[in-house]
């Protein structure tokens, strides 16, 4: 399998997982079961399916894809059993055999801790204005620990209980945007519950937190470009107004898609 073909099926699998979870969240919101925060529906469970981990462990991604195919075959067998009386016993008996034969992936790879905001989406549009706002917030609240370049080597880094992460590494892109929002607003803790990063919920709101995340992504892409000559992770161009000669201004966002 070529790298391009491999990327196609993996992207399709991750897209299916994301769409299925978003669809479930919308259904829960429609039924009035899911709560809301920051004007968006909240995820009600402590775990979620992790597409980002599958980008790291391709073997587990293949096992998950095969398991989904087996589950589809088991569901088809049940539907046929309802309509085909003669072979009902055989079809029903096939279901546990299929489930037992499925190459189930490891749970700790597919399932990861979730936050109420895990499926929240940024409201800024990744605009130049929001990145500039995030830059000011970063200089005020984050530069002491994470450093001017985001590599986690600020003047206060050594005094922290845990060394600040490198925001220019792929780690930032492996986090769901909603999880980043939660970490910014509510801080982070180690496995013993001790604070490793302060919460900023009392100092600014979700709109400012999204702007800060926009800046961290833009900064990470810039640092990657300086270090390697290319952007290691996909990132959209900041949304700014562009004027072509003889035409009205138009934003980059209007060309996306």
C-alpha positions as CSV (number, residue, x, y, z in Angstrom):
1,X,0.0,0.0,0.0
2,X,1.4,3.4,-1.0
3,X,1.8,6.1,1.7
4,X,-1.0,8.1,-0.1
5,X,-3.4,5.3,-0.1
6,X,-2.6,4.5,3.5
7,X,-3.2,8.1,4.5
8,X,-6.6,8.0,2.6
9,X,-8.0,5.1,4.6
10,X,-6.6,6.3,7.9
11,X,-8.1,9.8,7.4
12,X,-11.4,8.2,6.4
13,X,-11.3,6.1,9.6
14,X,-10.5,9.0,11.8
15,X,-13.2,11.1,10.1
16,X,-15.7,8.4,10.7
17,X,-14.9,8.3,14.4
18,X,-15.1,12.0,14.7
19,X,-18.4,12.2,12.7
20,X,-19.9,9.4,14.8
21,X,-19.1,11.1,18.1
22,X,-20.3,14.5,16.9
23,X,-23.5,12.9,15.6
24,X,-24.0,11.3,19.0
25,X,-23.4,14.6,20.8
26,X,-25.9,16.4,18.6
27,X,-28.5,13.7,19.2
28,X,-27.9,14.0,23.0
29,X,-28.3,17.8,22.7
30,X,-31.5,17.4,20.7
31,X,-32.9,15.1,23.3
32,X,-31.9,17.6,26.0
33,X,-29.5,15.2,27.7
34,X,-26.2,16.9,27.0
35,X,-25.4,20.1,28.9
36,X,-23.8,23.2,27.5
37,X,-20.8,25.4,28.3
38,X,-19.5,28.4,26.3
39,X,-22.6,28.1,24.2
40,X,-21.7,24.6,22.9
41,X,-22.8,21.1,23.8
42,X,-20.7,19.3,26.4
43,X,-19.5,15.7,26.2
44,X,-21.1,13.8,29.0
45,X,-18.6,10.9,29.4
46,X,-15.1,10.7,30.9
47,X,-13.8,8.9,27.8
48,X,-13.9,9.5,24.0
49,X,-12.6,7.7,20.9
50,X,-9.1,9.0,20.0
51,X,-8.3,9.6,16.4
52,X,-5.0,11.3,17.2
53,X,-3.6,8.1,18.8
54,X,-4.2,6.2,15.7
55,X,-1.9,8.6,13.8
56,X,0.9,7.4,16.1
57,X,0.0,3.6,16.2
58,X,-0.8,2.4,12.7
59,X,-1.1,-1.2,13.8
60,X,-3.9,-0.3,16.2
61,X,-5.6,1.7,13.5
62,X,-5.6,-1.4,11.2
63,X,-7.1,-3.5,14.0
64,X,-9.8,-1.0,14.7
65,X,-10.7,-0.8,11.0
66,X,-10.9,-4.6,10.7
67,X,-13.0,-4.7,13.9
68,X,-15.5,-2.2,12.5
69,X,-15.8,-4.4,9.4
70,X,-16.4,-7.4,11.5
71,X,-19.1,-5.5,13.6
72,X,-20.8,-4.5,10.4
73,X,-20.8,-8.1,9.2
74,X,-22.3,-9.2,12.6
75,X,-25.0,-6.5,12.3
76,X,-25.8,-7.7,8.8
77,X,-26.1,-11.3,10.1
78,X,-28.6,-10.1,12.7
79,X,-30.7,-8.3,10.1
80,X,-30.7,-11.3,7.8
81,X,-31.8,-13.5,10.7
82,X,-34.8,-11.3,11.2
83,X,-35.9,-11.8,7.6
84,X,-34.7,-15.3,6.8
85,X,-36.3,-17.9,9.1
86,X,-34.7,-21.0,7.7
87,X,-31.2,-19.9,8.4
88,X,-32.0,-17.8,11.5
89,X,-30.2,-20.2,14.0
90,X,-27.1,-20.3,11.8
91,X,-27.0,-16.5,11.3
92,X,-27.5,-15.8,15.0
93,X,-24.8,-18.3,15.9
94,X,-22.4,-16.5,13.6
95,X,-22.6,-13.3,15.6
96,X,-20.6,-14.4,18.7
97,X,-18.1,-16.2,16.5
98,X,-17.5,-12.9,14.5
99,X,-17.2,-10.9,17.7
100,X,-14.7,-13.4,19.1
101,X,-12.7,-13.3,15.9
102,X,-12.5,-9.5,15.7
103,X,-9.0,-8.1,16.2
104,X,-10.1,-5.7,19.0
105,X,-7.6,-2.8,19.4
106,X,-6.1,-2.0,22.8
107,X,-8.6,0.1,24.8
108,X,-6.0,2.5,26.1
109,X,-5.1,3.5,22.6
110,X,-8.6,3.9,21.2
111,X,-10.1,5.4,24.4
112,X,-8.6,8.5,26.0
113,X,-9.8,10.8,28.9
114,X,-12.3,13.4,27.7
115,X,-13.4,16.8,29.0
116,X,-16.8,18.4,28.7
117,X,-15.3,20.7,26.1
118,X,-13.5,18.0,24.0
119,X,-15.8,18.5,21.0
120,X,-16.0,22.3,21.2
121,X,-14.9,24.2,18.1
122,X,-13.1,27.5,17.9
123,X,-15.2,30.5,17.4
124,X,-12.4,32.8,16.0
125,X,-12.1,31.5,12.5
126,X,-8.3,31.5,12.9
127,X,-8.1,35.1,11.9
128,X,-5.1,37.4,11.9
129,X,-6.9,39.5,14.5
130,X,-7.4,36.5,16.9
131,X,-3.7,35.4,16.4
132,X,-2.6,39.0,17.3
133,X,-4.9,38.9,20.4
134,X,-3.5,35.5,21.4
135,X,0.1,36.8,21.0
136,X,-0.7,39.5,23.6
137,X,-2.2,37.0,26.0
138,X,0.7,34.6,25.5
139,X,3.2,37.4,26.3
140,X,1.2,38.3,29.4
141,X,0.5,34.8,30.8
142,X,2.6,32.1,29.2
143,X,6.0,33.4,28.1
144,X,7.5,33.0,31.5
145,X,7.2,29.2,31.5
146,X,6.8,28.3,27.8
147,X,9.4,30.8,26.5
148,X,9.2,33.3,23.6
149,X,9.5,30.5,21.1
150,X,7.1,28.1,22.8
151,X,9.7,25.4,23.4
152,X,9.1,25.3,27.2
153,X,12.4,27.0,28.2
154,X,11.1,30.2,29.7
155,X,12.9,31.8,32.7
156,X,10.3,30.3,35.1
157,X,10.4,26.8,33.5
158,X,12.9,25.2,35.9
159,X,10.9,26.2,39.0
160,X,7.7,24.4,37.8
161,X,6.8,21.0,39.3
162,X,6.7,19.6,35.7
163,X,8.8,21.0,32.9
164,X,6.5,22.9,30.5
165,X,5.8,21.1,27.2
166,X,7.3,22.1,23.9
167,X,4.4,23.8,22.0
168,X,6.3,23.6,18.8
169,X,6.3,19.7,18.9
170,X,3.5,17.5,17.3
171,X,2.0,17.3,20.9
172,X,-0.1,20.4,20.3
173,X,-1.7,18.9,17.1
174,X,-2.4,15.6,18.8
175,X,-4.7,17.3,21.3
176,X,-8.3,18.0,20.3
177,X,-9.0,21.7,20.2
178,X,-11.6,21.4,22.9
179,X,-9.2,19.6,25.1
180,X,-6.7,22.5,24.6
181,X,-9.5,24.9,25.6
182,X,-10.1,23.0,28.8
183,X,-6.4,22.9,29.7
184,X,-6.1,26.7,29.2
185,X,-9.2,27.5,31.2
186,X,-8.9,24.9,33.9
187,X,-5.2,24.2,34.1
188,X,-3.5,20.8,34.3
189,X,-2.8,18.4,37.1
190,X,-0.5,15.4,37.6
191,X,-1.8,12.0,38.4
192,X,-1.8,12.9,42.1
193,X,-4.0,15.9,41.5
194,X,-1.3,18.5,42.1
195,X,-1.4,21.5,39.8
196,X,1.2,21.6,37.0
197,X,-0.2,24.6,35.2
198,X,-2.5,27.3,36.6
199,X,-6.1,27.8,35.4
200,X,-6.9,31.0,33.6
201,X,-10.7,30.8,33.7
202,X,-10.8,33.7,36.2
203,X,-8.5,36.0,34.1
204,X,-10.1,35.6,30.6
205,X,-13.0,33.7,28.9
206,X,-13.4,31.2,26.2
207,X,-13.1,33.7,23.3
208,X,-9.7,34.8,24.6
209,X,-8.6,31.2,25.2
210,X,-9.4,30.3,21.6
211,X,-7.3,33.3,20.5
212,X,-4.4,32.0,22.6
213,X,-4.7,28.6,21.0
214,X,-4.7,30.2,17.6
215,X,-1.5,32.0,18.4
216,X,0.1,28.8,19.8
217,X,-0.7,26.9,16.6
218,X,0.6,29.8,14.4
219,X,3.8,30.0,16.5
220,X,4.3,26.2,16.4
221,X,4.0,26.2,12.6
222,X,6.5,29.1,12.4
223,X,9.0,27.4,14.6
224,X,8.7,24.2,12.6
225,X,9.3,26.2,9.4
226,X,12.4,27.8,10.8
227,X,13.8,24.5,12.1
228,X,13.0,22.1,9.2
229,X,12.0,24.3,6.2
230,X,8.4,23.1,6.1
231,X,5.3,22.8,8.3
232,X,5.4,19.4,10.0
233,X,1.7,19.6,10.8
234,X,-1.2,20.8,8.7
235,X,-2.5,24.3,9.5
236,X,-4.7,26.7,7.7
237,X,-3.6,30.2,6.6
238,X,-4.8,32.9,8.9
239,X,-8.0,34.5,7.7
240,X,-7.2,38.0,6.4
241,X,-8.8,40.2,3.8
242,X,-7.2,40.2,0.4
243,X,-7.9,42.7,-2.3
244,X,-7.3,41.8,-5.9
245,X,-6.9,44.6,-8.4
246,X,-10.2,46.0,-9.5
247,X,-12.2,43.8,-7.1
248,X,-13.7,44.1,-3.6
249,X,-11.8,42.7,-0.6
250,X,-12.3,39.0,0.0
251,X,-11.2,36.9,2.9
252,X,-9.1,33.7,2.7
253,X,-12.0,31.8,4.5
254,X,-14.2,32.3,1.5
255,X,-11.9,30.2,-0.6
256,X,-11.6,27.3,1.9
257,X,-13.1,24.0,0.9
